[in-house]
Amino acid sequence: MKAPKNIILVPIDFTPVTKCALDHAVALARLLKHEICLLHIVSGDYYERRLATYTDTLIQKDLLKMGDEAKGDSNIKISAIVREGNIFEDIGAVAKEIDAYLIVMGTHGTVGLQKVFGSRALKVITNSTVPFVIVQKKLQQTIVNGFKDIVLPLNFTKESKQQLGWAVHLAKKFNSKMHLITTQEKDEFLKKKLEANLAFAKRELLENGILYSLKIVDNKDFAEQTMEYATHINANLIMAMTSENKELSDFFIGPFEEKMINNKYQIPVMCVNPRKDIYVSSGILGF
């Protein structure tokens, strides 16, 4: 796997929530010494209507001005891209083109990710090989020190191992504590798979010198219990992972992940798609 460049991509639609996403990206870029690339997607119809008075150059200037204001006196390098197209395909496409490390994107929450830049925006996440950090309108002040407390929901699926790989990678970057949360499984087959994943997670965290805690809850509304636990420990990141649709060869976000993304406590959520070119070994992705 080729290592990504030190670029954080931030889709911007000039609404307050994307300004909040930019503020989160600036905080992360300061800590990681990364660059920021601002991306504005212009739909075809809008492009035709505004081309005469609001050119790509003017949009780019507005993006760079917004970036300069957000970064303040820091020396973060900020660039801007204006792309004609649609958000469902082009955010992921641009991220791949520039070898982005991460995408930080804002959601308006309330009625789900359907409110992000329009309808059916869950496809924005599932169309990208680059992980997303989804934020809402609330700026997490604790983010200035990085993701120090990360909540990692564990289940019995193989995707949990890739999620763990990203969690370990971030924890080593920010010297984070990992807070594992899982359920009590009654089905013996699922229970054994869950126990195997949990044992794997503990081993990888210990081998990588990462402090962790473990909370086991019942099966009643795991999403709600995860959100309440995250806010109780003042977590500033929740991990979530999409699932692979074997029949359609694509990814989808389930009810649990969607609830996490739009959590009422407005805790940032990192959403990762499984990748066939990544094999988790020693808990580390190929960075």
Secondary structure, DSSP 4 states (H G I P E B T S, - for coil): -PPPPSEEEEE--SSHHHHHHHHHHHHHHHHHT-EEEEEEEE-HHHHHHHTTTS-HHHHHHHHHHHHHHHHTTS---EEEEEEES-HHHHHHHHHHHTT-SEEEEE---SS-GGGSSSSSTHHHHHT-SS-EEEE-SS--GGGGG---EEEEE--SSTHHHHHHHHHHHHHHHHTPEEEEEEE---SHHHHHHHHHHHHHHHHHHHHTT--EEEEEE-STTHHHHHHHHHHHTT-SEEEEE-EEETTTTEEE--HHHHHHHT-TT---EEEE---TT---BTTB---
